[in-house]
Each structure stands twice: as C-alpha cells, then as structure tokens.
Amino acid sequence: MMSTHGRADWSDVGWNDWTDLGLIRARLDAGADPHSGVWNYAGPLSAAAELGSPEVVAEVARRVDDVDAEHEGRTALWQAVFANRPGNARALFAAGADPWRPMMAGWSPGRLSLAGPTPGLFTRPAGEIGLSAAEAAAVAEAGRLITALGDSDEEDLSLACVAGIGAAEAVRRLEAVPAENEDDDNAADVVGVTDVPGGCVVIQPWAWAAADPGVVERLSVGTVCYAMYANPKSGDQGSVTRDGTVEEWDTHPGGGTVSQEDSAEDILTEYLYQGRPVAYCCAAAGLRPTDARAVTGPPGMWVRLPDQDWWQ
C-alpha cells in the first residue's frame, strides 16, 4: 500500500503539513501537480508561501513554471509578505520572484513590506515609490493602537466603535438609563459606554447586544459605526453601519481578507490589523483610545437598554 507521503495529489495535506519538507517533496516526486490542486489556494506555492517553511517554499519554487504567476491579482511572494513570513519571502526572492512587480492597488510585495515588521526585507531600487506620509502615519498609528489595546480580543465580546459622538450622546440615542456595574451573563440588556478620542465605544463583554442591528443603527445616525461580535462558535462577525443603515454585514474584522478590487487604503488596513479585530474596528471608525479600558473595563458607565424589541 502506498504511503500518504507518496500520493500523487494534494489530498489530506493540512495547513500544518506545509512545513513538512519530506511530505511535500514526496508528493511532488510522486507526480502531484506543482501548479494547482490545493484547496482554497492557487496551488502549492501559494499555500507554502502563506503556511509553510522556507525549505518547502524553495522546493516547490524550483518545480513551477513561473515563480511570479499571479492568482487573484497577487503572487506567492505577495502572499508571503502579507502573511508576515519573511523567511518564505526571502526563499521566493532567491528563487527569482520580483518584489517590485506592480499589483494590488499599488502594493507590490516590496512596497507592502515597507509597512510591516521587516521593512528592510528587500532593497528598494531607485525610482520605486516608498510609503506616503499618510501611509507611514497609518503604520505608526496601528503600532500605537495595537500596543494600547493589548490583549483585548476576547470571545463573547461585542462592541460598537462610533465616530464623532461621545458617550452621553450614545446613551441618549439608545434611550438607555444608568445601571449597576453588572458583569453576569444574565444582564442581556446592559452595555458599557466609554468616551475615547474620536468618538465612543459601546461594549458588552458577555454577549452580542453592543453589535445588535437595532443598537448600531441608532448609534450611527449622521456618522459611522464599526461593530463586531466575537462569536465563540463562528468567529468574529462584523458590520459597518452608516447614518442608520447597515452597509456591510457578516464581515470579518481583522481577518486579513483582501481582493484585487479593494482600495490601497483598505488593503493597508487589512494588513496592519490582521488578527486584531478590536483594533481594526477602532481604527476603521477613526477612534484613538490610549489604553484598553474602553474594551476591557471598567467602562465610563454601565447603562441598561430599554425593554423593547428594537435592540434584540
């Protein structure tokens, strides 16, 4: 019986297997297609760039026809940079990948690397555009905001980041009244509200009420609200509500999902806040908290939502 190492396809190769050089090499030697056949990826080079090790990336790169082949507007090198895998990016560069190939709304792999934790990953040739002043400021703010919020991404947390209004106005819009400092999971109608630079944050640490459509629609009148619920069963569920209307629903804040139709600003935001959904919502709404208190508590005030159907 043929071992799973010697199969001539990519079936049963899981996310963690892309660091196993022996397994990947055996699959390739047995005839697995080096250009396609990997679920959810353009091919094995794409998967290795994002999930694998430099050794696996180098092995697959020497088997493909074009190390700079694009899929959905990006190359394997771009994916390695976006996933913050500098070792994989170096392996692709050594295999001939072009860091400065134009793609993704002006974010070549090399230019994107300038916004990340390894800005010296590639030497920038004369004439290649670096970060604009606004982009450099966004990178600096992301670092500050992520540090300020710390480890504030918790399951069951819901929050609404509202631009341009304070806590008092948020309470008025919600028709809420002061409540005791309640933190038990039976307080379905209690939320915390805190002023932060740029607006306010509404939270419920134990359930979804702060991100409920009825809540965010009222909060967003004349402004914008980025909300999310950290559902322990299905992940971070986000929404964007503007002037009382939900514009986007079931988004994944901090999920690092981009497309070639996205703007340069959106791609940078997704890159900077991967795995940081709370920071993503704050940044997208233009909020600039200086610490994690608005999220981890105690909030500026606990209030009770009115006993009516609109917020459920």
Sequence and secondary structure as in RCSB ss.txt:
>XXXX:A:sequence
MMSTHGRADWSDVGWNDWTDLGLIRARLDAGADPHSGVWNYAGPLSAAAELGSPEVVAEVARRVDDVDAEHEGRT
ALWQAVFANRPGNARALFAAGADPWRPMMAGWSPGRLSLAGPTPGLFTRPAGEIGLSAAEAAAVAEAGRLITALG
DSDEEDLSLACVAGIGAAEAVRRLEAVPAENEDDDNAADVVGVTDVPGGCVVIQPWAWAAADPGVVERLSVGTVC
YAMYANPKSGDQGSVTRDGTVEEWDTHPGGGTVSQEDSAEDILTEYLYQGRPVAYCCAAAGLRPTDARAVTGPPG
MWVRLPDQDWWQ
>XXXX:A:secstr
   GGG SS TT  GGGGG HHHHHHHHHTT  SSS  TTSSSHHHHHHHHS HHHHHHHHTTSS TT  BTTB 
HHHHHHHTT HHHHHHHHHTT  TT   TTT  HHHHHTTSS TTSS   TT     HHHHHHHHHHHHHHHHH 
S   TT EEEEEES  HHHHHHHHT EE     STT TTEEEEEEETTEEEEEETTSSGGG HHHHHHHTTTSEE
EEEEEETTTEEEEEEEETTEEEEEEE TTS    TTS HHHHHHHHHTTT HHHHHHHHTT   SSSHHHHS  S
EEEE  SSGGG 
